[in-house]
Amino acid sequence: MSRALLAGQSGWGKSWLAQQYAEENYESHDRVVLWDYKDEYRGFIKSGFSSWVGLSDTELLSVDGWKRMLETNKSLVVARAVDDEAWREQLANFAAAARSINKSVLLLIDEAHFLAPQRFGYPDDIRGLATTGRGERVTSLWVTQRLSELDETVIAQADIRILGGFTSDSDLAKIGRTVDYNEEVHNPLVNNVTVPSEIDRNGKPVTRFVDDGGSLTGSEWIYSTTDGDRRRVNSGNLTMQSTHYSPEGNELKPLGADS
């Protein structure tokens, strides 16, 4: 089992890649659960991979309730209709259930900085996913657009890192404390960067690729592991059966373009 971190700034295609990762690892786990913060993974349901669970103030589950869910469903997409505090408490209940059943579980945690925030505490059962969950047959994928707001414990314990582009100094600084190569490769605004040959592309940082209409067609990521494996991956070369429904915002016109 592994603990993976997938992070990229907004618009980098991280939720598409996270869904592709879940689909690619679907058959190798007894259970696959997507903890869906913004209703971005409903394509996993429509394609027949998962059942839907909606969490609201009147539909909250105990640890035993989550155990029953895991016993009777191969895969779940858990949708949020509660505040962040209740969302964390429900993940803690789910984590306790997932770590106690005799099945391998892949858990995708979207917008993970809300579930394991750096700025204040969060339930021990969530922390356990990043520390002891691996020994209890739980593979966790922590997905975030704000590395600077994600707890250091989660980042430090990740043995797989899939990192895209960032322009925030605080996010880039956190990458620099995490990886063993030049973190500037993750800044799409730099002109030239020196990195190991296996992740070099003529000195260019990671890049987003868009079509003539401005829609994202792929993005570059640096995949690295604690075992020393490092690769540069273009998500445009990857495929999946399920459809991803994360809408992209409309592009803003340049200031004064119509004047």
Residue frames as qw, qx, qy, qz and C-alpha x, y, z in Angstrom:
[[0.000, 0.887, 0.462, 0.000, 0.00, 0.00, 0.00],
 [0.443, 0.210, 0.024, 0.871, 1.10, 3.58, -0.63],
 [0.055, -0.813, -0.353, 0.461, 0.44, 7.15, 0.41],
 [0.464, 0.343, 0.397, 0.714, 0.39, 9.43, -2.61],
 [0.029, -0.684, -0.202, 0.700, 0.29, 13.21, -2.92],
 [0.392, 0.469, 0.545, 0.574, -1.16, 14.82, -6.08],
 [0.133, -0.772, -0.262, 0.564, -0.91, 18.60, -6.14],
 [0.355, 0.254, 0.393, 0.809, -1.17, 21.38, -8.69],
 [0.099, 0.249, 0.206, -0.941, -2.54, 24.89, -8.78],
 [0.516, 0.533, 0.507, -0.439, -6.10, 25.59, -9.86],
 [0.580, 0.718, -0.110, -0.369, -6.60, 24.93, -13.57],
 [0.019, -0.583, 0.790, 0.187, -3.73, 22.44, -13.85],
 [0.744, 0.114, -0.523, -0.400, -6.03, 19.44, -14.33],
 [0.056, -0.344, 0.856, -0.383, -5.39, 17.77, -10.99],
 [0.657, 0.053, 0.524, -0.539, -8.92, 16.38, -10.48],
 [0.807, 0.433, -0.258, -0.307, -8.88, 14.84, -13.98],
 [0.421, 0.474, -0.756, 0.162, -5.57, 13.17, -13.20],
 [0.329, -0.232, 0.743, -0.535, -6.82, 12.05, -9.79],
 [0.818, 0.198, 0.229, -0.489, -9.84, 10.38, -11.40],
 [0.715, 0.501, -0.474, -0.113, -7.58, 8.72, -13.97],
 [0.083, 0.439, -0.820, 0.357, -5.37, 7.42, -11.11],
 [0.581, -0.061, 0.591, -0.556, -8.40, 6.00, -9.31],
 [0.858, 0.355, -0.036, -0.369, -9.63, 4.30, -12.47],
 [0.533, 0.555, -0.637, 0.042, -6.17, 2.89, -13.26],
 [0.051, 0.295, -0.851, 0.431, -5.91, 1.39, -9.77],
 [0.699, -0.151, 0.033, -0.698, -9.54, 0.28, -9.55],
 [0.906, 0.037, -0.377, -0.189, -9.03, -3.44, -10.13],
 [0.549, 0.277, -0.647, 0.452, -6.04, -3.75, -7.82],
 [0.132, -0.170, 0.577, -0.788, -8.05, -2.75, -4.72],
 [0.046, -0.384, -0.917, 0.094, -11.01, -4.43, -3.05],
 [0.001, 0.850, 0.493, -0.187, -12.65, -1.05, -2.47],
 [0.355, 0.206, 0.161, 0.897, -12.23, 2.37, -4.13],
 [0.128, -0.821, -0.510, 0.222, -13.68, 5.51, -2.52],
 [0.320, 0.400, 0.124, 0.850, -13.55, 9.09, -3.85],
 [0.230, -0.646, -0.483, 0.544, -14.07, 11.74, -1.16],
 [0.310, 0.503, 0.449, 0.671, -15.57, 14.40, -3.46],
 [0.183, -0.407, -0.342, 0.827, -15.44, 17.97, -2.10],
 [0.216, 0.440, -0.070, -0.869, -16.90, 19.82, -5.11],
 [0.743, 0.418, 0.442, -0.279, -18.95, 17.22, -7.03],
 [0.231, 0.705, -0.521, -0.423, -16.19, 16.71, -9.61],
 [0.076, -0.281, 0.948, 0.129, -16.18, 12.91, -9.80],
 [0.691, 0.242, 0.408, -0.545, -19.78, 12.12, -10.77],
 [0.613, 0.505, -0.493, -0.355, -18.46, 10.73, -14.07],
 [0.047, 0.295, -0.940, 0.167, -17.11, 7.83, -12.03],
 [0.479, 0.208, 0.690, -0.501, -20.71, 7.04, -11.11],
 [0.643, 0.542, -0.007, -0.541, -22.18, 7.58, -14.57],
 [0.446, 0.513, -0.702, -0.212, -19.58, 5.24, -16.06],
 [0.907, -0.167, -0.310, -0.231, -20.63, 2.46, -13.71],
 [0.492, 0.333, -0.647, 0.478, -17.55, 2.40, -11.49],
 [0.104, 0.030, -0.639, 0.761, -19.15, 3.70, -8.30],
 [0.240, -0.708, -0.660, -0.076, -22.27, 4.15, -6.22],
 [0.050, 0.587, -0.052, 0.806, -23.18, 7.59, -4.87],
 [0.461, -0.540, -0.597, 0.373, -23.34, 8.61, -1.21],
 [0.041, 0.705, 0.078, 0.704, -24.53, 12.11, -0.34],
 [0.443, -0.302, -0.581, 0.611, -23.54, 13.51, 3.04],
 [0.152, -0.648, -0.160, -0.729, -25.84, 16.15, 4.48],
 [0.210, -0.390, 0.536, -0.719, -26.73, 17.27, 7.99],
 [0.799, -0.099, 0.254, -0.535, -29.43, 14.59, 8.06],
 [0.963, 0.237, -0.127, -0.024, -27.38, 11.86, 6.34],
 [0.027, 0.736, -0.643, 0.209, -24.28, 11.29, 8.47],
 [0.906, 0.005, -0.419, -0.065, -22.76, 7.88, 9.20],
 [0.643, -0.670, 0.366, -0.061, -21.13, 6.29, 12.21],
 [0.074, -0.534, 0.823, 0.178, -18.02, 4.12, 12.00],
 [0.477, 0.117, 0.867, -0.088, -20.27, 1.05, 11.88],
 [0.568, 0.691, 0.274, -0.353, -22.37, 2.67, 9.18],
 [0.295, 0.762, -0.495, -0.296, -19.29, 3.16, 7.01],
 [0.292, -0.281, 0.913, 0.050, -18.24, -0.43, 7.65],
 [0.594, 0.407, 0.666, -0.197, -21.58, -1.60, 6.27],
 [0.466, 0.812, -0.081, -0.343, -21.14, 0.68, 3.25],
 [0.078, 0.656, -0.723, -0.204, -17.70, -0.79, 2.57],
 [0.457, -0.059, 0.885, -0.067, -18.93, -4.36, 2.98],
 [0.555, 0.523, 0.628, -0.156, -21.70, -3.93, 0.40],
 [0.454, 0.880, 0.028, -0.138, -20.14, -1.60, -2.22],
 [0.821, 0.158, 0.111, 0.537, -17.07, -2.06, -4.40],
 [0.360, 0.146, 0.050, 0.920, -16.75, 1.69, -4.94],
 [0.099, -0.826, -0.507, 0.226, -18.27, 4.91, -3.60],
 [0.244, 0.420, 0.045, 0.873, -18.22, 8.57, -4.56],
 [0.312, -0.621, -0.580, 0.425, -18.97, 10.51, -1.38],
 [0.159, 0.612, 0.250, 0.733, -20.45, 13.96, -2.10],
 [0.270, -0.208, -0.489, 0.803, -20.36, 16.86, 0.36],
 [0.185, -0.674, -0.369, -0.613, -23.38, 18.88, 1.47],
 [0.624, -0.698, -0.281, 0.209, -22.07, 19.72, 4.96],
 [0.023, -0.963, 0.261, -0.064, -19.64, 22.27, 6.37],
 [0.496, 0.576, -0.620, 0.192, -15.91, 21.57, 6.55],
 [0.299, -0.428, 0.711, -0.471, -16.00, 20.52, 10.20],
 [0.839, 0.061, 0.382, -0.382, -18.67, 17.87, 9.61],
 [0.772, 0.553, -0.300, -0.088, -16.84, 16.80, 6.44],
 [0.189, 0.569, -0.742, 0.300, -13.68, 16.17, 8.48],
 [0.534, -0.238, 0.654, -0.480, -15.57, 14.29, 11.17],
 [0.903, 0.263, 0.130, -0.313, -17.17, 12.04, 8.56],
 [0.623, 0.579, -0.519, 0.078, -13.78, 11.31, 6.99],
 [0.143, -0.483, 0.761, -0.410, -12.49, 10.41, 10.45],
 [0.770, -0.004, 0.475, -0.425, -15.38, 7.92, 10.86],
 [0.852, 0.477, -0.147, -0.156, -14.73, 6.54, 7.39],
 [0.319, 0.647, -0.664, 0.197, -10.99, 6.23, 8.09],
 [0.432, -0.337, 0.731, -0.407, -11.65, 4.27, 11.26],
 [0.870, 0.216, 0.301, -0.326, -13.94, 1.93, 9.31],
 [0.719, 0.622, -0.305, -0.057, -11.57, 1.51, 6.34],
 [0.144, 0.621, -0.723, 0.267, -8.59, 0.76, 8.58],
 [0.505, -0.247, 0.705, -0.433, -10.50, -1.91, 10.50],
 [0.893, 0.275, 0.147, -0.326, -11.95, -4.05, 7.69],
 [0.630, -0.280, 0.648, 0.323, -10.02, -6.90, 6.11],
 [0.636, 0.644, 0.378, 0.194, -10.00, -5.41, 2.61],
 [0.446, -0.096, 0.179, 0.872, -7.63, -3.26, 0.58],
 [0.134, 0.878, 0.425, -0.175, -9.02, 0.26, 0.17],
 [0.396, 0.204, 0.187, 0.875, -7.99, 3.04, -2.22],
 [0.092, -0.830, -0.459, 0.303, -9.16, 6.38, -0.81],
 [0.346, 0.419, 0.194, 0.816, -8.95, 9.55, -2.92],
 [0.244, -0.707, -0.435, 0.501, -9.21, 12.65, -0.71],
 [0.337, 0.624, 0.300, 0.638, -10.04, 15.71, -2.82],
 [0.101, -0.800, 0.072, -0.587, -9.20, 19.25, -1.58],
 [0.768, -0.213, -0.525, 0.300, -7.17, 17.56, 1.14],
 [0.247, 0.250, -0.336, 0.874, -6.06, 20.86, 2.70],
 [0.514, -0.429, -0.026, -0.742, -9.56, 21.18, 4.14],
 [0.902, -0.258, -0.314, -0.146, -9.38, 17.69, 5.69],
 [0.801, -0.304, -0.153, 0.492, -5.83, 17.86, 7.09],
 [0.180, 0.935, 0.025, 0.304, -5.18, 21.59, 7.41],
 [0.591, 0.236, -0.381, 0.670, -1.82, 22.99, 8.46],
 [0.056, -0.523, 0.159, -0.836, -3.30, 25.87, 10.44],
 [0.559, -0.366, 0.412, -0.620, -5.27, 23.90, 13.05],
 [0.305, -0.200, 0.923, -0.119, -5.85, 20.39, 14.33],
 [0.701, 0.112, -0.396, -0.583, -7.86, 17.60, 12.78],
 [0.895, -0.285, 0.169, -0.298, -9.04, 14.16, 13.96],
 [0.375, -0.533, 0.751, 0.106, -6.42, 11.51, 14.79],
 [0.752, 0.230, 0.618, 0.001, -8.15, 8.97, 12.53],
 [0.565, 0.825, 0.004, -0.012, -7.43, 11.20, 9.52],
 [0.073, -0.812, 0.578, 0.021, -3.81, 11.61, 10.62],
 [0.692, -0.212, 0.691, -0.011, -3.66, 7.81, 10.82],
 [0.789, 0.572, 0.222, -0.028, -4.34, 7.58, 7.09],
 [0.384, 0.859, -0.315, 0.126, -1.07, 9.40, 6.49],
 [0.186, -0.662, 0.691, -0.222, 0.94, 7.47, 9.07],
 [0.389, -0.180, 0.892, -0.144, -0.30, 3.96, 9.87],
 [0.739, 0.387, 0.158, -0.529, -2.94, 3.52, 7.17],
 [0.482, 0.540, -0.643, -0.250, -0.46, 1.86, 4.86],
 [0.025, 0.232, -0.950, 0.209, -0.01, -1.04, 7.29],
 [0.439, 0.258, 0.693, -0.511, -3.77, -1.43, 7.52],
 [0.381, 0.292, 0.784, 0.392, -4.28, -1.95, 3.75],
 [0.211, 0.889, 0.345, -0.215, -5.44, 1.59, 3.03],
 [0.499, 0.145, 0.288, 0.804, -3.87, 3.37, 0.06],
 [0.024, 0.842, 0.355, -0.406, -4.50, 7.11, 0.27],
 [0.431, 0.375, 0.314, 0.758, -4.27, 9.72, -2.49],
 [0.162, -0.718, -0.328, 0.592, -4.25, 13.27, -1.11],
 [0.384, 0.529, 0.436, 0.619, -5.27, 15.81, -3.77],
 [0.212, -0.792, -0.283, 0.497, -4.78, 19.55, -3.23],
 [0.445, 0.745, 0.145, 0.475, -4.24, 22.87, -4.96],
 [0.154, -0.881, 0.229, -0.385, -2.76, 24.49, -1.84],
 [0.779, 0.067, -0.513, 0.354, 0.31, 22.64, -0.58],
 [0.144, 0.379, -0.422, 0.811, 1.09, 25.46, 1.82],
 [0.565, -0.327, 0.177, -0.736, -2.21, 24.79, 3.63],
 [0.909, -0.065, -0.384, -0.152, -1.84, 20.98, 3.81],
 [0.673, -0.686, 0.269, -0.065, -0.41, 19.53, 7.02],
 [0.133, 0.702, -0.698, -0.054, 3.29, 18.65, 6.98],
 [0.574, -0.187, 0.779, -0.166, 2.55, 15.14, 8.30],
 [0.791, 0.478, 0.338, -0.179, 0.63, 14.25, 5.14],
 [0.489, 0.816, -0.300, -0.068, 3.31, 15.65, 2.85],
 [0.134, -0.658, 0.736, -0.083, 6.22, 14.10, 4.71],
 [0.632, -0.095, 0.750, -0.171, 4.66, 10.63, 4.77],
 [0.763, 0.561, 0.028, -0.320, 3.88, 10.48, 1.04],
 [0.599, -0.312, 0.634, 0.376, 6.00, 7.88, -0.74],
 [0.428, 0.423, 0.591, 0.538, 4.57, 8.87, -4.15],
 [0.008, 0.653, 0.148, -0.743, 4.46, 12.52, -5.25],
 [0.393, 0.497, 0.590, 0.501, 2.74, 13.77, -8.42],
 [0.157, -0.686, -0.196, 0.683, 3.32, 17.53, -8.60],
 [0.462, 0.688, 0.426, 0.364, 2.23, 19.98, -11.28],
 [0.319, 0.473, 0.013, 0.821, 2.59, 23.73, -11.67],
 [0.368, -0.772, -0.420, 0.304, 2.56, 26.38, -8.94],
 [0.322, 0.646, -0.010, 0.692, 3.23, 30.12, -8.94],
 [0.517, -0.822, -0.032, -0.238, 2.67, 30.74, -5.23],
 [0.222, 0.646, -0.626, 0.376, 5.93, 31.29, -3.37],
 [0.547, -0.384, 0.583, -0.462, 4.60, 29.49, -0.30],
 [0.955, 0.150, 0.156, -0.203, 3.56, 26.43, -2.30],
 [0.697, 0.590, -0.364, 0.184, 6.87, 26.32, -4.17],
 [0.084, -0.635, 0.638, -0.428, 8.78, 26.65, -0.88],
 [0.777, -0.216, 0.472, -0.356, 6.91, 23.65, 0.49],
 [0.920, 0.382, -0.082, -0.016, 7.82, 21.65, -2.61],
 [0.376, 0.711, -0.509, 0.306, 11.44, 22.63, -2.08],
 [0.364, -0.492, 0.666, -0.426, 11.37, 21.11, 1.40],
 [0.867, 0.042, 0.363, -0.338, 9.85, 17.91, 0.03],
 [0.893, 0.445, 0.023, 0.056, 11.68, 16.90, -3.17],
 [0.666, -0.472, 0.321, 0.481, 15.35, 16.27, -3.97],
 [0.492, 0.342, 0.421, 0.681, 15.45, 18.26, -7.22],
 [0.080, -0.047, -0.010, 0.996, 15.10, 21.94, -8.15],
 [0.205, 0.555, 0.725, -0.353, 11.55, 22.96, -7.25],
 [0.163, 0.530, -0.142, -0.820, 11.64, 25.74, -9.89],
 [0.028, -0.024, -0.866, -0.499, 10.68, 23.11, -12.47],
 [0.009, -0.560, -0.820, 0.116, 7.19, 23.44, -10.97],
 [0.044, 0.684, 0.184, -0.704, 7.00, 27.19, -11.66],
 [0.598, 0.534, 0.525, 0.286, 5.59, 27.72, -15.17],
 [0.122, 0.989, 0.059, -0.058, 6.76, 31.35, -15.13],
 [0.466, -0.642, 0.445, 0.415, 10.51, 30.65, -15.09],
 [0.545, 0.711, -0.303, -0.326, 12.52, 30.74, -18.32],
 [0.642, 0.403, -0.647, 0.086, 15.13, 28.08, -17.65],
 [0.711, -0.540, 0.323, -0.313, 15.60, 25.45, -14.99],
 [0.350, 0.458, -0.816, 0.044, 18.26, 22.85, -14.24],
 [0.812, -0.238, 0.334, -0.415, 16.97, 19.45, -13.13],
 [0.515, -0.236, 0.809, 0.155, 18.05, 15.80, -13.44],
 [0.118, 0.213, -0.694, -0.678, 17.96, 14.49, -17.02],
 [0.004, -0.300, -0.950, -0.092, 14.99, 12.16, -16.45],
 [0.059, 0.763, 0.584, -0.271, 12.70, 15.12, -15.75],
 [0.129, -0.502, 0.208, 0.830, 14.38, 17.69, -18.03],
 [0.531, 0.632, 0.536, 0.178, 12.70, 19.07, -21.17],
 [0.468, 0.513, 0.127, 0.709, 15.23, 21.49, -22.62],
 [0.235, 0.009, -0.362, 0.902, 15.29, 23.52, -19.42],
 [0.354, -0.391, -0.297, -0.796, 11.56, 24.21, -19.52],
 [0.309, -0.087, 0.689, -0.650, 9.33, 24.12, -16.44],
 [0.241, 0.358, 0.901, -0.030, 6.16, 22.05, -16.37],
 [0.150, 0.084, -0.333, -0.927, 3.61, 23.31, -18.88],
 [0.523, 0.423, 0.596, -0.438, -0.14, 23.39, -19.51],
 [0.112, 0.005, 0.717, 0.689, -1.33, 22.56, -23.03],
 [0.400, 0.511, 0.465, -0.602, -4.54, 24.12, -24.41],
 [0.474, 0.428, 0.658, 0.399, -6.39, 23.95, -27.71],
 [0.175, 0.326, 0.268, 0.889, -7.31, 26.91, -29.91],
 [0.381, -0.687, -0.401, -0.472, -10.38, 27.53, -27.80],
 [0.120, -0.623, 0.465, -0.618, -8.36, 27.75, -24.59],
 [0.894, -0.330, 0.022, -0.303, -9.51, 24.40, -23.16],
 [0.346, -0.609, 0.713, -0.021, -6.97, 22.30, -21.32],
 [0.861, 0.300, -0.343, -0.226, -5.78, 19.29, -23.35],
 [0.887, -0.068, -0.335, 0.311, -3.01, 18.13, -21.02],
 [0.211, -0.910, 0.276, -0.227, -0.52, 19.24, -18.40],
 [0.627, 0.367, -0.614, 0.308, 2.92, 18.18, -17.24],
 [0.726, -0.643, 0.097, -0.223, 3.63, 16.60, -13.86],
 [0.254, 0.544, -0.765, 0.234, 6.72, 15.39, -12.06],
 [0.918, -0.289, -0.172, -0.210, 6.20, 11.90, -10.65],
 [0.268, 0.545, -0.703, 0.370, 8.69, 10.89, -7.97],
 [0.854, -0.398, -0.310, -0.125, 8.94, 8.26, -5.26],
 [0.479, -0.782, 0.389, -0.086, 10.97, 7.78, -2.13],
 [0.894, -0.066, 0.379, 0.231, 12.66, 4.86, -3.94],
 [0.307, -0.487, 0.417, 0.704, 14.26, 7.31, -6.40],
 [0.382, 0.449, 0.701, 0.402, 11.96, 6.89, -9.41],
 [0.072, 0.617, 0.096, -0.777, 11.50, 10.25, -11.19],
 [0.356, 0.344, 0.711, 0.500, 9.54, 10.89, -14.37],
 [0.199, 0.288, -0.018, -0.936, 7.97, 13.76, -16.29],
 [0.241, 0.383, 0.889, 0.070, 4.42, 12.89, -17.32],
 [0.237, 0.028, -0.240, -0.941, 2.06, 14.65, -19.74],
 [0.442, 0.236, 0.723, -0.475, -1.52, 13.90, -18.73],
 [0.571, 0.512, -0.164, -0.621, -2.52, 14.48, -22.36],
 [0.382, 0.349, -0.829, -0.211, -0.95, 11.09, -23.13],
 [0.140, 0.030, 0.915, -0.377, -3.13, 9.31, -20.56],
 [0.462, -0.209, -0.525, -0.684, -6.63, 7.93, -21.07],
 [0.215, 0.051, 0.829, -0.514, -9.54, 6.75, -18.95],
 [0.045, -0.386, -0.862, -0.325, -12.95, 5.23, -19.60],
 [0.123, -0.742, -0.584, 0.305, -14.94, 7.46, -17.25],
 [0.218, 0.721, 0.208, 0.624, -15.80, 11.06, -18.07],
 [0.369, -0.301, -0.408, 0.779, -14.56, 13.90, -15.90],
 [0.016, 0.794, 0.531, 0.295, -17.10, 16.68, -15.33],
 [0.381, -0.579, -0.179, 0.698, -15.02, 19.39, -13.71],
 [0.382, 0.855, 0.297, 0.187, -16.09, 22.56, -15.56],
 [0.522, -0.028, -0.001, 0.853, -13.39, 25.02, -16.52],
 [0.027, 0.775, 0.297, -0.557, -14.14, 28.67, -15.89],
 [0.541, 0.783, 0.225, 0.209, -14.44, 30.97, -18.89],
 [0.599, 0.017, -0.005, 0.801, -11.29, 32.82, -19.87],
 [0.049, -0.848, -0.242, 0.470, -11.29, 36.54, -18.99],
 [0.551, 0.730, 0.144, 0.379, -10.71, 38.99, -21.82],
 [0.516, 0.027, -0.181, 0.837, -7.71, 41.32, -21.51],
 [0.094, -0.689, -0.391, 0.603, -8.52, 44.56, -19.72],
 [0.168, 0.664, -0.110, -0.720, -9.93, 47.06, -22.22],
 [0.347, 0.004, 0.827, 0.443, -10.24, 44.50, -25.04],
 [0.225, 0.647, 0.708, 0.173, -13.66, 45.81, -26.07],
 [0.062, -0.851, -0.175, 0.492, -12.82, 49.50, -25.79]]
